[in-house]
């Protein structure tokens, strides 16, 4: 079994040619990553509310 860190590194290496940069978990856990998660969550809630789920 691979650890989560090893799996993330493998996926980052595979995504590098497509994205043009190697995504890192440090970016996701940093303040910019947290802000992106919050914005995406708000968009998801607005979408669910307009669909009549909430």
PQR file with spaces between the fields and no chain letter, atoms N, CA, C, O and H, PARSE charges and radii, in Angstrom:
ATOM       1  N    UNK     1       0.838   -1.193    0.000 -0.4000 1.5000
ATOM       2  CA   UNK     1       0.000    0.000    0.000 -0.0000 2.0000
ATOM       3  C    UNK     1       0.877    1.248    0.000  0.5500 1.7000
ATOM       4  O    UNK     1       1.854    1.346    0.743 -0.5500 1.4000
ATOM       5  N    UNK     2       0.506    2.182   -0.840 -0.4000 1.5000
ATOM       6  CA   UNK     2       1.196    3.468   -0.873 -0.0000 2.0000
ATOM       7  C    UNK     2       0.549    4.404    0.136  0.5500 1.7000
ATOM       8  O    UNK     2      -0.646    4.317    0.418 -0.5500 1.4000
ATOM       9  H    UNK     2      -0.288    2.102   -1.444  0.4000 1.0000
ATOM      10  N    UNK     3       1.362    5.296    0.668 -0.4000 1.5000
ATOM      11  CA   UNK     3       0.809    6.309    1.558 -0.0000 2.0000
ATOM      12  C    UNK     3       0.123    7.389    0.720  0.5500 1.7000
ATOM      13  O    UNK     3       0.305    7.452   -0.496 -0.5500 1.4000
ATOM      14  H    UNK     3       2.333    5.367    0.439  0.4000 1.0000
ATOM      15  N    UNK     4      -0.649    8.219    1.369 -0.4000 1.5000
ATOM      16  CA   UNK     4      -1.364    9.284    0.660 -0.0000 2.0000
ATOM      17  C    UNK     4      -0.367   10.244    0.010  0.5500 1.7000
ATOM      18  O    UNK     4      -0.601   10.723   -1.099 -0.5500 1.4000
ATOM      19  H    UNK     4      -0.796    8.168    2.357  0.4000 1.0000
ATOM      20  N    UNK     5       0.730   10.522    0.687 -0.4000 1.5000
ATOM      21  CA   UNK     5       1.742   11.411    0.131 -0.0000 2.0000
ATOM      22  C    UNK     5       2.354   10.866   -1.155  0.5500 1.7000
ATOM      23  O    UNK     5       2.591   11.613   -2.104 -0.5500 1.4000
ATOM      24  H    UNK     5       0.921   10.133    1.589  0.4000 1.0000
ATOM      25  N    UNK     6       2.610    9.553   -1.177 -0.4000 1.5000
ATOM      26  CA   UNK     6       3.171    8.941   -2.382 -0.0000 2.0000
ATOM      27  C    UNK     6       2.174    8.987   -3.539  0.5500 1.7000
ATOM      28  O    UNK     6       2.557    9.237   -4.682 -0.5500 1.4000
ATOM      29  H    UNK     6       2.418    8.946   -0.406  0.4000 1.0000
ATOM      30  N    UNK     7       0.895    8.747   -3.241 -0.4000 1.5000
ATOM      31  CA   UNK     7      -0.137    8.797   -4.273 -0.0000 2.0000
ATOM      32  C    UNK     7      -0.260   10.214   -4.823  0.5500 1.7000
ATOM      33  O    UNK     7      -0.382   10.404   -6.033 -0.5500 1.4000
ATOM      34  H    UNK     7       0.584    8.545   -2.312  0.4000 1.0000
ATOM      35  N    UNK     8      -0.227   11.220   -3.927 -0.4000 1.5000
ATOM      36  CA   UNK     8      -0.294   12.614   -4.363 -0.0000 2.0000
ATOM      37  C    UNK     8       0.896   12.960   -5.257  0.5500 1.7000
ATOM      38  O    UNK     8       0.734   13.641   -6.269 -0.5500 1.4000
ATOM      39  H    UNK     8      -0.128   11.066   -2.944  0.4000 1.0000
ATOM      40  N    UNK     9       2.087   12.495   -4.887 -0.4000 1.5000
ATOM      41  CA   UNK     9       3.273   12.777   -5.704 -0.0000 2.0000
ATOM      42  C    UNK     9       3.154   12.134   -7.082  0.5500 1.7000
ATOM      43  O    UNK     9       3.509   12.751   -8.086 -0.5500 1.4000
ATOM      44  H    UNK     9       2.219   11.942   -4.064  0.4000 1.0000
ATOM      45  N    UNK    10       2.656   10.902   -7.137 -0.4000 1.5000
ATOM      46  CA   UNK    10       2.475   10.224   -8.427 -0.0000 2.0000
ATOM      47  C    UNK    10       1.493   10.987   -9.313  0.5500 1.7000
ATOM      48  O    UNK    10       1.742   11.184  -10.502 -0.5500 1.4000
ATOM      49  H    UNK    10       2.368   10.401   -6.321  0.4000 1.0000
ATOM      50  N    UNK    11       0.377   11.412   -8.724 -0.4000 1.5000
ATOM      51  CA   UNK    11      -0.620   12.158   -9.494 -0.0000 2.0000
ATOM      52  C    UNK    11      -0.079   13.515   -9.939  0.5500 1.7000
ATOM      53  O    UNK    11      -0.372   13.974  -11.043 -0.5500 1.4000
ATOM      54  H    UNK    11       0.175   11.252   -7.758  0.4000 1.0000
ATOM      55  N    UNK    12       0.710   14.153   -9.077 -0.4000 1.5000
ATOM      56  CA   UNK    12       1.288   15.453   -9.426 -0.0000 2.0000
ATOM      57  C    UNK    12       2.253   15.315  -10.599  0.5500 1.7000
ATOM      58  O    UNK    12       2.289   16.170  -11.483 -0.5500 1.4000
ATOM      59  H    UNK    12       0.949   13.781   -8.180  0.4000 1.0000
ATOM      60  N    UNK    13       3.031   14.237  -10.602 -0.4000 1.5000
ATOM      61  CA   UNK    13       3.970   14.023  -11.705 -0.0000 2.0000
ATOM      62  C    UNK    13       3.224   13.763  -13.015  0.5500 1.7000
ATOM      63  O    UNK    13       3.671   14.191  -14.079 -0.5500 1.4000
ATOM      64  H    UNK    13       3.001   13.542   -9.883  0.4000 1.0000
ATOM      65  N    UNK    14       2.094   13.067  -12.939 -0.4000 1.5000
ATOM      66  CA   UNK    14       1.310   12.790  -14.146 -0.0000 2.0000
ATOM      67  C    UNK    14       0.598   14.047  -14.651  0.5500 1.7000
ATOM      68  O    UNK    14       0.387   14.200  -15.854 -0.5500 1.4000
ATOM      69  H    UNK    14       1.731   12.719  -12.075  0.4000 1.0000
ATOM      70  N    UNK    15       0.229   14.944  -13.736 -0.4000 1.5000
ATOM      71  CA   UNK    15      -0.497   16.158  -14.118 -0.0000 2.0000
ATOM      72  C    UNK    15       0.434   17.261  -14.599  0.5500 1.7000
ATOM      73  O    UNK    15      -0.015   18.210  -15.242 -0.5500 1.4000
ATOM      74  H    UNK    15       0.401   14.820  -12.759  0.4000 1.0000
ATOM      75  N    UNK    16       1.723   17.150  -14.296 -0.4000 1.5000
ATOM      76  CA   UNK    16       2.660   18.222  -14.641 -0.0000 2.0000
ATOM      77  C    UNK    16       2.701   18.539  -16.136  0.5500 1.7000
ATOM      78  O    UNK    16       2.677   19.719  -16.486 -0.5500 1.4000
ATOM      79  H    UNK    16       2.087   16.379  -13.773  0.4000 1.0000
ATOM      80  N    UNK    17       2.763   17.547  -17.045 -0.4000 1.5000
ATOM      81  CA   UNK    17       2.802   17.902  -18.470 -0.0000 2.0000
ATOM      82  C    UNK    17       1.527   18.597  -18.957  0.5500 1.7000
ATOM      83  O    UNK    17       1.571   19.416  -19.875 -0.5500 1.4000
ATOM      84  H    UNK    17       2.783   16.588  -16.761  0.4000 1.0000
ATOM      85  N    UNK    18       0.404   18.268  -18.341 -0.4000 1.5000
ATOM      86  CA   UNK    18      -0.874   18.848  -18.762 -0.0000 2.0000
ATOM      87  C    UNK    18      -1.017   20.275  -18.231  0.5500 1.7000
ATOM      88  O    UNK    18      -1.410   21.179  -18.967 -0.5500 1.4000
ATOM      89  H    UNK    18       0.368   17.603  -17.595  0.4000 1.0000
ATOM      90  N    UNK    19      -0.698   20.470  -16.957 -0.4000 1.5000
ATOM      91  CA   UNK    19      -0.885   21.778  -16.325 -0.0000 2.0000
ATOM      92  C    UNK    19       0.253   22.746  -16.610  0.5500 1.7000
ATOM      93  O    UNK    19       0.051   23.961  -16.618 -0.5500 1.4000
ATOM      94  H    UNK    19      -0.379   19.735  -16.359  0.4000 1.0000
ATOM      95  N    UNK    20       1.436   22.217  -16.842 -0.4000 1.5000
ATOM      96  CA   UNK    20       2.594   23.081  -17.049 -0.0000 2.0000
ATOM      97  C    UNK    20       3.349   23.364  -15.761  0.5500 1.7000
ATOM      98  O    UNK    20       4.408   23.990  -15.795 -0.5500 1.4000
ATOM      99  H    UNK    20       1.600   21.231  -16.835  0.4000 1.0000
ATOM     100  N    UNK    21       2.827   22.916  -14.628 -0.4000 1.5000
ATOM     101  CA   UNK    21       3.515   23.036  -13.351 -0.0000 2.0000
ATOM     102  C    UNK    21       3.130   21.838  -12.497  0.5500 1.7000
ATOM     103  O    UNK    21       2.128   21.171  -12.753 -0.5500 1.4000
ATOM     104  H    UNK    21       1.966   22.407  -14.601  0.4000 1.0000
ATOM     105  N    UNK    22       3.946   21.573  -11.476 -0.4000 1.5000
ATOM     106  CA   UNK    22       3.685   20.425  -10.607 -0.0000 2.0000
ATOM     107  C    UNK    22       2.876   20.893   -9.397  0.5500 1.7000
ATOM     108  O    UNK    22       3.387   21.644   -8.567 -0.5500 1.4000
ATOM     109  H    UNK    22       4.761   22.115  -11.268  0.4000 1.0000
ATOM     110  N    UNK    23       1.622   20.459   -9.291 -0.4000 1.5000
ATOM     111  CA   UNK    23       0.825   20.857   -8.128 -0.0000 2.0000
ATOM     112  C    UNK    23       1.379   20.216   -6.863  0.5500 1.7000
ATOM     113  O    UNK    23       1.814   19.065   -6.887 -0.5500 1.4000
ATOM     114  H    UNK    23       1.207   19.849   -9.966  0.4000 1.0000
ATOM     115  N    UNK    24       1.364   20.939   -5.788 -0.4000 1.5000
ATOM     116  CA   UNK    24       1.879   20.391   -4.532 -0.0000 2.0000
ATOM     117  C    UNK    24       0.820   20.496   -3.454  0.5500 1.7000
ATOM     118  O    UNK    24      -0.066   21.348   -3.507 -0.5500 1.4000
ATOM     119  H    UNK    24       1.011   21.875   -5.769  0.4000 1.0000
ATOM     120  N    UNK    25       0.929   19.612   -2.474 -0.4000 1.5000
ATOM     121  CA   UNK    25      -0.041   19.624   -1.381 -0.0000 2.0000
ATOM     122  C    UNK    25       0.182   20.834   -0.481  0.5500 1.7000
ATOM     123  O    UNK    25      -0.732   21.240    0.237 -0.5500 1.4000
ATOM     124  H    UNK    25       1.649   18.920   -2.430  0.4000 1.0000
ATOM     125  N    UNK    26       1.390   21.423   -0.508 -0.4000 1.5000
ATOM     126  CA   UNK    26       1.639   22.628    0.286 -0.0000 2.0000
ATOM     127  C    UNK    26       0.749   23.770   -0.188  0.5500 1.7000
ATOM     128  O    UNK    26       0.260   24.561    0.619 -0.5500 1.4000
ATOM     129  H    UNK    26       2.132   21.093   -1.092  0.4000 1.0000
ATOM     130  N    UNK    27       0.539   23.852   -1.511 -0.4000 1.5000
ATOM     131  CA   UNK    27      -0.316   24.889   -2.078 -0.0000 2.0000
ATOM     132  C    UNK    27      -1.751   24.704   -1.595  0.5500 1.7000
ATOM     133  O    UNK    27      -2.420   25.679   -1.250 -0.5500 1.4000
ATOM     134  H    UNK    27       0.936   23.210   -2.166  0.4000 1.0000
ATOM     135  N    UNK    28      -2.229   23.457   -1.567 -0.4000 1.5000
ATOM     136  CA   UNK    28      -3.607   23.188   -1.161 -0.0000 2.0000
ATOM     137  C    UNK    28      -3.824   23.496    0.311  0.5500 1.7000
ATOM     138  O    UNK    28      -4.920   23.898    0.702 -0.5500 1.4000
ATOM     139  H    UNK    28      -1.685   22.665   -1.846  0.4000 1.0000
ATOM     140  N    UNK    29      -2.805   23.314    1.126 -0.4000 1.5000
ATOM     141  CA   UNK    29      -2.961   23.536    2.558 -0.0000 2.0000
ATOM     142  C    UNK    29      -2.637   24.967    2.966  0.5500 1.7000
ATOM     143  O    UNK    29      -2.829   25.339    4.124 -0.5500 1.4000
ATOM     144  H    UNK    29      -1.915   22.987    0.808  0.4000 1.0000
ATOM     145  N    UNK    30      -2.154   25.763    2.039 -0.4000 1.5000
ATOM     146  CA   UNK    30      -1.810   27.148    2.331 -0.0000 2.0000
ATOM     147  C    UNK    30      -3.037   28.037    2.319  0.5500 1.7000
ATOM     148  O    UNK    30      -4.142   27.570    2.045 -0.5500 1.4000
ATOM     149  H    UNK    30      -1.998   25.460    1.099  0.4000 1.0000
ATOM     150  N    UNK    31      -2.855   29.311    2.613 -0.4000 1.5000
ATOM     151  CA   UNK    31      -3.987   30.241    2.666 -0.0000 2.0000
ATOM     152  C    UNK    31      -4.713   30.386    1.332  0.5500 1.7000
ATOM     153  O    UNK    31      -5.931   30.563    1.315 -0.5500 1.4000
ATOM     154  H    UNK    31      -1.957   29.691    2.836  0.4000 1.0000
ATOM     155  N    UNK    32      -3.993   30.316    0.222 -0.4000 1.5000
ATOM     156  CA   UNK    32      -4.646   30.430   -1.085 -0.0000 2.0000
ATOM     157  C    UNK    32      -5.526   29.211   -1.339  0.5500 1.7000
ATOM     158  O    UNK    32      -6.645   29.341   -1.836 -0.5500 1.4000
ATOM     159  H    UNK    32      -3.004   30.172    0.236  0.4000 1.0000
ATOM     160  N    UNK    33      -5.026   28.038   -1.002 -0.4000 1.5000
ATOM     161  CA   UNK    33      -5.806   26.812   -1.181 -0.0000 2.0000
ATOM     162  C    UNK    33      -7.066   26.803   -0.334  0.5500 1.7000
ATOM     163  O    UNK    33      -8.128   26.383   -0.793 -0.5500 1.4000
ATOM     164  H    UNK    33      -4.117   27.932   -0.598  0.4000 1.0000
ATOM     165  N    UNK    34      -6.947   27.266    0.903 -0.4000 1.5000
ATOM     166  CA   UNK    34      -8.122   27.334    1.788 -0.0000 2.0000
ATOM     167  C    UNK    34      -9.146   28.306    1.223  0.5500 1.7000
ATOM     168  O    UNK    34     -10.345   28.029    1.256 -0.5500 1.4000
ATOM     169  H    UNK    34      -6.084   27.607    1.276  0.4000 1.0000
ATOM     170  N    UNK    35      -8.692   29.433    0.710 -0.4000 1.5000
ATOM     171  CA   UNK    35      -9.594   30.417    0.108 -0.0000 2.0000
ATOM     172  C    UNK    35     -10.318   29.819   -1.100  0.5500 1.7000
ATOM     173  O    UNK    35     -11.513   30.046   -1.285 -0.5500 1.4000
ATOM     174  H    UNK    35      -7.718   29.658    0.683  0.4000 1.0000
ATOM     175  N    UNK    36      -9.597   29.062   -1.913 -0.4000 1.5000
ATOM     176  CA   UNK    36     -10.211   28.425   -3.081 -0.0000 2.0000
ATOM     177  C    UNK    36     -11.278   27.428   -2.642  0.5500 1.7000
ATOM     178  O    UNK    36     -12.354   27.376   -3.237 -0.5500 1.4000
ATOM     179  H    UNK    36      -8.626   28.878   -1.763  0.4000 1.0000
ATOM     180  N    UNK    37     -10.989   26.625   -1.592 -0.4000 1.5000
ATOM     181  CA   UNK    37     -11.971   25.666   -1.088 -0.0000 2.0000
ATOM     182  C    UNK    37     -13.230   26.383   -0.593  0.5500 1.7000
ATOM     183  O    UNK    37     -14.342   25.911   -0.832 -0.5500 1.4000
ATOM     184  H    UNK    37     -10.114   26.668   -1.109  0.4000 1.0000
ATOM     185  N    UNK    38     -13.065   27.513    0.093 -0.4000 1.5000
ATOM     186  CA   UNK    38     -14.207   28.260    0.620 -0.0000 2.0000
ATOM     187  C    UNK    38     -15.058   28.798   -0.527  0.5500 1.7000
ATOM     188  O    UNK    38     -16.283   28.686   -0.497 -0.5500 1.4000
ATOM     189  H    UNK    38     -12.161   27.896    0.287  0.4000 1.0000
ATOM     190  N    UNK    39     -14.415   29.380   -1.534 -0.4000 1.5000
ATOM     191  CA   UNK    39     -15.154   29.920   -2.681 -0.0000 2.0000
ATOM     192  C    UNK    39     -15.906   28.804   -3.396  0.5500 1.7000
ATOM     193  O    UNK    39     -17.071   28.974   -3.757 -0.5500 1.4000
ATOM     194  H    UNK    39     -13.419   29.471   -1.558  0.4000 1.0000
ATOM     195  N    UNK    40     -15.249   27.664   -3.602 -0.4000 1.5000
ATOM     196  CA   UNK    40     -15.918   26.529   -4.266 -0.0000 2.0000
ATOM     197  C    UNK    40     -17.098   26.025   -3.436  0.5500 1.7000
ATOM     198  O    UNK    40     -18.135   25.658   -3.989 -0.5500 1.4000
ATOM     199  H    UNK    40     -14.304   27.526   -3.308  0.4000 1.0000
ATOM     200  N    UNK    41     -16.944   26.007   -2.126 -0.4000 1.5000
ATOM     201  CA   UNK    41     -18.041   25.573   -1.260 -0.0000 2.0000
ATOM     202  C    UNK    41     -19.235   26.508   -1.348  0.5500 1.7000
ATOM     203  O    UNK    41     -20.380   26.057   -1.374 -0.5500 1.4000
ATOM     204  H    UNK    41     -16.102   26.305   -1.677  0.4000 1.0000
ATOM     205  N    UNK    42     -18.971   27.813   -1.393 -0.4000 1.5000
ATOM     206  CA   UNK    42     -20.059   28.782   -1.511 -0.0000 2.0000
ATOM     207  C    UNK    42     -20.775   28.619   -2.847  0.5500 1.7000
ATOM     208  O    UNK    42     -22.004   28.665   -2.907 -0.5500 1.4000
ATOM     209  H    UNK    42     -18.041   28.180   -1.371  0.4000 1.0000
ATOM     210  N    UNK    43     -20.005   28.427   -3.917 -0.4000 1.5000
ATOM     211  CA   UNK    43     -20.616   28.222   -5.239 -0.0000 2.0000
ATOM     212  C    UNK    43     -21.466   26.954   -5.238  0.5500 1.7000
ATOM     213  O    UNK    43     -22.559   26.939   -5.804 -0.5500 1.4000
ATOM     214  H    UNK    43     -19.007   28.390   -3.868  0.4000 1.0000
ATOM     215  N    UNK    44     -20.967   25.890   -4.604 -0.4000 1.5000
ATOM     216  CA   UNK    44     -21.727   24.639   -4.544 -0.0000 2.0000
ATOM     217  C    UNK    44     -23.022   24.822   -3.766  0.5500 1.7000
ATOM     218  O    UNK    44     -24.064   24.312   -4.179 -0.5500 1.4000
ATOM     219  H    UNK    44     -20.079   25.902   -4.144  0.4000 1.0000
ATOM     220  N    UNK    45     -22.977   25.538   -2.653 -0.4000 1.5000
ATOM     221  CA   UNK    45     -24.184   25.766   -1.863 -0.0000 2.0000
ATOM     222  C    UNK    45     -25.207   26.598   -2.636  0.5500 1.7000
ATOM     223  O    UNK    45     -26.404   26.314   -2.592 -0.5500 1.4000
ATOM     224  H    UNK    45     -22.131   25.953   -2.318  0.4000 1.0000
ATOM     225  N    UNK    46     -24.736   27.624   -3.342 -0.4000 1.5000
ATOM     226  CA   UNK    46     -25.645   28.449   -4.146 -0.0000 2.0000
ATOM     227  C    UNK    46     -26.285   27.601   -5.244  0.5500 1.7000
ATOM     228  O    UNK    46     -27.479   27.730   -5.514 -0.5500 1.4000
ATOM     229  H    UNK    46     -23.763   27.855   -3.378  0.4000 1.0000
ATOM     230  N    UNK    47     -25.496   26.738   -5.875 -0.4000 1.5000
ATOM     231  CA   UNK    47     -26.027   25.869   -6.936 -0.0000 2.0000
ATOM     232  C    UNK    47     -27.077   24.903   -6.389  0.5500 1.7000
ATOM     233  O    UNK    47     -28.128   24.706   -6.999 -0.5500 1.4000
ATOM     234  H    UNK    47     -24.526   26.633   -5.657  0.4000 1.0000
ATOM     235  N    UNK    48     -26.783   24.306   -5.237 -0.4000 1.5000
ATOM     236  CA   UNK    48     -27.747   23.376   -4.626 -0.0000 2.0000
ATOM     237  C    UNK    48     -29.020   24.101   -4.209  0.5500 1.7000
ATOM     238  O    UNK    48     -30.122   23.573   -4.357 -0.5500 1.4000
ATOM     239  H    UNK    48     -25.929   24.467   -4.742  0.4000 1.0000
ATOM     240  N    UNK    49     -28.862   25.312   -3.688 -0.4000 1.5000
ATOM     241  CA   UNK    49     -30.035   26.077   -3.249 -0.0000 2.0000
ATOM     242  C    UNK    49     -30.907   26.460   -4.445  0.5500 1.7000
ATOM     243  O    UNK    49     -32.133   26.384   -4.372 -0.5500 1.4000
ATOM     244  H    UNK    49     -27.967   25.741   -3.568  0.4000 1.0000
ATOM     245  N    UNK    50     -30.274   26.871   -5.543 -0.4000 1.5000
ATOM     246  CA   UNK    50     -31.062   27.253   -6.731 -0.0000 2.0000
ATOM     247  C    UNK    50     -31.711   26.043   -7.380  0.5500 1.7000
ATOM     248  O    UNK    50     -32.712   26.178   -8.083 -0.5500 1.4000
ATOM     249  H    UNK    50     -29.278   26.933   -5.602  0.4000 1.0000
ATOM     250  N    UNK    51     -31.149   24.856   -7.150 -0.4000 1.5000
ATOM     251  CA   UNK    51     -31.732   23.623   -7.693 -0.0000 2.0000
ATOM     252  C    UNK    51     -32.875   23.110   -6.827  0.5500 1.7000
ATOM     253  O    UNK    51     -33.585   22.181   -7.216 -0.5500 1.4000
ATOM     254  H    UNK    51     -30.336   24.745   -6.579  0.4000 1.0000
ATOM     255  N    UNK    52     -33.054   23.711   -5.655 -0.4000 1.5000
ATOM     256  CA   UNK    52     -34.144   23.312   -4.783 -0.0000 2.0000
ATOM     257  C    UNK    52     -33.806   22.237   -3.788  0.5500 1.7000
ATOM     258  O    UNK    52     -34.703   21.677   -3.157 -0.5500 1.4000
ATOM     259  H    UNK    52     -32.478   24.465   -5.340  0.4000 1.0000
ATOM     260  N    UNK    53     -32.523   21.929   -3.627 -0.4000 1.5000
ATOM     261  CA   UNK    53     -32.121   20.904   -2.674 -0.0000 2.0000
ATOM     262  C    UNK    53     -32.225   21.436   -1.246  0.5500 1.7000
ATOM     263  O    UNK    53     -32.636   20.716   -0.336 -0.5500 1.4000
ATOM     264  H    UNK    53     -31.795   22.384   -4.140  0.4000 1.0000
ATOM     265  N    UNK    54     -31.850   22.695   -1.059 -0.4000 1.5000
ATOM     266  CA   UNK    54     -31.920   23.315    0.276 -0.0000 2.0000
ATOM     267  C    UNK    54     -33.011   24.347    0.313  0.5500 1.7000
ATOM     268  O    UNK    54     -33.229   24.979    1.346 -0.5500 1.4000
ATOM     269  H    UNK    54     -31.515   23.280   -1.798  0.4000 1.0000
